[in-house]
Amino acid sequence: MAKVVKSVESMMKLSGGFRKKGLSIGFVPTMGYLHKGHISLVKEAKKRNDIVVVSIFVNPPQFGPREDLKKYPRDIKRDLKLLSRYKVNAVFAPAAKEMYPDGYRTGVEVKGLSDKLCGASRPGHFKGVTTIVAKLFNIVRPNNAYFGEKDFQQQVMIRKMARDMNMGVRIISMPTVREKDGLAMSSRNTHLNKEDRVKALVINRSLKFAKILVNSGIRSSVKIKAAMTKLMRTARGLKIDYMSICDPETLDEKSIIKGKTLIAVAVYVGKTRLIDNIVINCA
């Protein structure tokens, strides 16, 4: 069983000891309720580092007032049992008061990126994300940190933050892990009932359809979005939060698809908000 650390002081002391010994630290930050996507990050961290640290922390500031903080799935015993199979060295699982003590007033924001895509419909969300990741990097002091491409905007912002703030940590992106039917793995999938679970499959189908259309020669973002929207509407009850065709580094919208391009969507399936994306490269 991995060593479970609950205090900031203890985690800093532990990671400091690893670094003094010249051991490289691979870090996988999570909000728990782990699935195969998280485990793919853990496996990669195990391959590339001497030490692997996983954090489990559901971060209150990244949830809006009407979002699912209380409903977000949690099962620390389940997570620890799963991580024990992969011989993780330490699990940092602090309480909210440990990370945000009385009087806490500081935040970290990546301007120009935080108000696009998910940030446009979730004000303050990414400030919560980048703040907690900055804190975790300072506490764990990893050499390498691992993020999944399902949360594409998140890893773009964290890479930019780490570079701008000279954090000395390398951000490594890993491919989205999917269920056999194509649905991107997410802890929020547990909120889907059987009917909504089937409806959610149209999200990945629409992204694949977009790629087919681009490969067939269609370059207009307007036309691609219209085709994706039409396909998504075949699943009744879905609500599109946003659909973006943009540059994968700046997240600026593209009217004409050329070069490396991110196609990203956020969709409400019932009351559950799911995100997915695909990156294409065309002349």
C-alpha positions as MATLAB code, in Angstrom:
seq = 'MAKVVKSVESMMKLSGGFRKKGLSIGFVPTMGYLHKGHISLVKEAKKRNDIVVVSIFVNPPQFGPREDLKKYPRDIKRDLKLLSRYKVNAVFAPAAKEMYPDGYRTGVEVKGLSDKLCGASRPGHFKGVTTIVAKLFNIVRPNNAYFGEKDFQQQVMIRKMARDMNMGVRIISMPTVREKDGLAMSSRNTHLNKEDRVKALVINRSLKFAKILVNSGIRSSVKIKAAMTKLMRTARGLKIDYMSICDPETLDEKSIIKGKTLIAVAVYVGKTRLIDNIVINCA';
ca = [
       0.000    0.000    0.000;
       1.257    3.471   -0.903;
       2.153    5.894    1.853;
      -0.842    8.190    2.385;
       0.143   11.764    3.206;
      -2.432   14.267    4.426;
      -0.459   17.326    5.470;
       1.364   19.808    3.249;
       4.364   19.815    5.584;
       4.708   16.025    5.501;
       4.409   15.888    1.712;
       7.032   18.590    1.260;
       9.379   16.773    3.613;
       8.844   13.476    1.813;
       9.352   14.883   -1.685;
      12.353   16.892   -0.485;
      13.912   13.661    0.738;
      13.387   12.020   -2.652;
      15.055   14.899   -4.454;
      18.025   14.962   -2.063;
      18.654   11.347   -3.008;
      18.659   12.328   -6.672;
      15.427   10.470   -7.398;
      13.149   11.742  -10.153;
       9.514   12.334   -9.200;
       6.604   11.680  -11.544;
       3.360   13.300  -10.414;
      -0.234   12.487  -11.338;
      -2.724   15.018   -9.943;
      -6.308   13.722   -9.731;
      -9.637   14.411   -8.086;
     -10.033   10.748   -7.261;
     -12.588    8.130   -8.245;
      -9.888    6.759  -10.475;
     -10.467    5.038  -13.808;
      -8.309    3.568  -16.578;
      -7.484    7.039  -17.865;
      -5.837    7.943  -14.568;
      -4.096    4.589  -14.439;
      -2.598    5.159  -17.907;
      -0.928    8.267  -16.453;
       0.319    6.328  -13.448;
       1.779    3.620  -15.680;
       3.617    6.164  -17.806;
       4.937    7.910  -14.703;
       6.201    4.548  -13.395;
       8.117    3.955  -16.621;
       9.839    7.336  -16.660;
      10.535    8.165  -13.010;
      12.100    6.700   -9.877;
       9.230    7.839   -7.665;
       5.507    8.239   -8.416;
       3.229   10.501   -6.389;
      -0.519   10.674   -6.980;
      -2.669   13.381   -5.449;
      -6.358   12.909   -4.664;
      -8.109   16.185   -3.971;
     -11.526   17.443   -5.048;
     -10.773   21.139   -5.425;
     -13.684   23.377   -4.295;
     -12.635   26.621   -6.083;
     -12.910   25.065   -9.533;
     -16.607   24.303   -9.042;
     -19.219   26.964   -9.700;
     -22.110   27.654   -7.275;
     -24.504   25.487   -9.309;
     -22.054   22.736  -10.191;
     -21.594   19.242   -8.814;
     -19.040   19.619   -5.991;
     -21.167   17.706   -3.474;
     -22.157   15.081   -6.036;
     -18.655   14.569   -7.390;
     -17.877   10.851   -6.839;
     -15.489   10.061   -4.004;
     -14.167    6.723   -2.718;
     -10.692    7.038   -1.231;
     -10.566    3.406   -0.082;
     -11.341    2.216   -3.599;
      -8.708    4.555   -5.055;
      -5.997    3.446   -2.632;
      -6.734   -0.205   -3.313;
      -6.464    0.416   -7.057;
      -3.202    2.363   -6.735;
      -1.682   -0.382   -4.570;
      -1.584   -2.633   -7.650;
       0.826   -0.223   -9.325;
       3.152    0.291   -6.362;
       2.748    4.059   -6.195;
       5.189    5.520   -3.674;
       2.933    8.139   -2.123;
      -0.642    9.407   -2.283;
      -1.163   13.010   -1.241;
      -4.767   13.293   -0.015;
      -5.183   16.555    1.924;
      -8.382   18.041    3.311;
      -9.694   21.288    1.837;
      -8.685   23.237    4.963;
      -5.138   21.944    4.597;
      -4.869   23.377    1.085;
      -6.900   26.514    1.763;
      -6.381   27.506    5.414;
      -8.191   30.436    7.005;
      -7.033   33.698    5.470;
      -6.027   32.177    2.130;
      -6.236   34.895   -0.558;
      -3.910   33.973   -3.447;
      -4.812   32.756   -6.929;
      -3.033   31.936  -10.174;
      -4.601   32.760  -13.528;
      -3.439   32.248  -17.109;
      -4.927   35.208  -18.931;
      -5.928   34.857  -22.551;
      -6.604   31.132  -22.170;
      -8.832   30.867  -19.110;
     -11.868   32.566  -20.685;
     -12.118   30.352  -23.785;
     -13.870   27.001  -24.400;
     -14.831   25.648  -20.966;
     -13.756   28.896  -19.337;
     -16.418   30.890  -21.191;
     -19.254   28.919  -19.597;
     -17.545   28.218  -16.278;
     -16.230   31.591  -15.005;
     -13.484   31.174  -12.429;
     -13.107   27.459  -13.098;
      -9.627   27.608  -14.563;
      -8.352   30.015  -11.950;
      -9.276   27.295   -9.471;
      -7.501   24.678  -11.581;
      -4.264   26.568  -12.136;
      -4.150   27.712   -8.517;
      -4.417   24.198   -7.106;
      -1.974   22.746   -9.648;
       0.547   25.485   -8.845;
       0.190   24.673   -5.152;
       0.590   20.950   -5.800;
       3.694   21.534   -7.916;
       5.227   23.605   -5.103;
       4.415   20.916   -2.545;
       5.360   17.780   -4.503;
       8.144   19.416   -6.568;
       7.910   16.878   -9.408;
      10.256   16.544  -12.329;
       7.420   15.407  -14.587;
       3.653   15.819  -14.300;
       1.125   13.812  -16.304;
      -2.214   14.987  -17.720;
      -4.784   13.432  -20.041;
      -5.707   15.057  -23.337;
      -9.435   14.711  -22.643;
      -9.020   17.875  -20.565;
      -7.142   19.496  -23.437;
      -7.599   23.104  -22.400;
      -6.447   22.290  -18.890;
      -3.131   20.803  -19.980;
      -2.532   23.693  -22.419;
      -2.971   26.186  -19.574;
      -0.875   24.220  -17.106;
       1.961   23.901  -19.606;
       1.822   27.662  -20.198;
       1.736   28.366  -16.448;
       4.694   26.084  -15.739;
       6.722   27.737  -18.499;
       5.791   31.314  -17.574;
       6.432   30.784  -13.862;
       9.707   28.845  -14.323;
       8.367   25.959  -12.286;
      10.931   23.487  -13.557;
       8.401   20.720  -14.174;
       7.858   19.038  -17.523;
       4.201   18.660  -18.520;
       3.490   15.395  -20.315;
       0.214   14.876  -22.160;
      -1.228   11.400  -22.606;
      -3.938   10.272  -25.067;
      -7.571   10.152  -23.994;
      -8.555    6.692  -22.769;
     -11.951    5.530  -23.983;
     -14.509    2.889  -23.192;
     -14.900    0.130  -25.790;
     -17.815    2.023  -27.320;
     -15.757    5.210  -27.698;
     -16.995    7.279  -24.752;
     -14.132    9.191  -23.154;
     -13.505    7.925  -19.641;
     -14.518   10.386  -16.942;
     -15.443   10.183  -13.280;
     -18.635   12.042  -14.240;
     -19.761    9.101  -16.384;
     -21.010    7.529  -13.149;
     -23.803   10.151  -13.131;
     -25.242    8.866  -16.417;
     -28.266    6.581  -16.371;
     -28.518    3.832  -19.000;
     -30.435    5.980  -21.471;
     -28.101    8.956  -21.151;
     -25.075    6.672  -21.372;
     -26.223    5.584  -24.832;
     -26.979    9.167  -25.880;
     -23.491   10.262  -24.838;
     -21.930    8.115  -27.568;
     -22.937   10.707  -30.152;
     -20.233   13.016  -28.771;
     -17.346   10.889  -30.009;
     -19.239   10.007  -33.177;
     -19.575   13.692  -34.017;
     -15.834   14.238  -33.587;
     -15.034   11.269  -35.818;
     -17.519   12.594  -38.370;
     -15.800   15.982  -38.307;
     -12.467   14.311  -39.061;
     -14.006   12.434  -41.982;
     -15.422   15.672  -43.394;
     -12.067   17.461  -43.080;
     -10.281   14.553  -44.746;
     -12.816   14.736  -47.575;
     -11.717   18.302  -48.266;
     -14.153   20.460  -46.287;
     -12.226   23.245  -44.555;
     -14.992   25.605  -43.399;
     -15.425   25.590  -39.636;
     -19.008   26.788  -40.047;
     -19.860   23.787  -42.234;
     -18.111   21.336  -39.931;
     -19.900   22.705  -36.860;
     -23.259   22.590  -38.654;
     -22.728   18.934  -39.574;
     -21.660   18.028  -36.041;
     -24.636   19.854  -34.550;
     -27.056   18.060  -36.869;
     -25.605   14.693  -35.839;
     -25.720   15.515  -32.134;
     -29.365   16.530  -32.360;
     -30.261   12.975  -33.340;
     -29.811   12.171  -29.649;
     -32.783   13.861  -27.984;
     -32.225   15.868  -24.849;
     -28.562   16.722  -25.455;
     -27.618   20.355  -24.972;
     -24.448   21.659  -26.621;
     -22.560   23.948  -24.246;
     -19.920   24.853  -26.827;
     -18.323   23.606  -30.010;
     -14.898   24.968  -30.896;
     -12.548   24.577  -33.840;
      -9.356   26.290  -32.808;
      -5.588   26.458  -32.607;
      -4.418   23.814  -30.101;
      -1.902   26.164  -28.455;
      -3.595   29.570  -28.387;
      -7.183   28.218  -28.425;
      -8.050   30.982  -30.912;
     -10.952   30.059  -33.183;
     -10.245   29.117  -36.808;
     -12.650   29.981  -39.610;
     -10.702   27.831  -42.064;
      -9.201   24.541  -40.940;
      -5.526   24.320  -41.788;
      -2.544   22.739  -40.043;
      -2.858   21.307  -36.556;
      -6.376   21.959  -35.265;
      -8.325   21.162  -32.112;
     -12.015   20.314  -32.372;
     -13.499   20.401  -28.878;
     -17.017   20.078  -27.516;
     -18.837   20.260  -24.210;
     -22.291   18.721  -24.008;
     -24.904   18.326  -21.300;
     -26.300   14.805  -21.316;
     -29.190   15.137  -18.926;
     -27.670   17.092  -16.052;
     -24.143   15.771  -16.646;
     -21.648   17.922  -18.505;
     -19.183   15.928  -20.618;
     -16.252   17.135  -22.698;
     -14.302   15.542  -25.520;
     -12.003   16.561  -28.343;
      -9.944   15.466  -31.296;
      -6.791   16.934  -32.831;
      -6.415   16.785  -36.591;
      -3.588   17.838  -38.896;
      -4.262   18.810  -42.483;
      -2.598   20.829  -45.210;
];
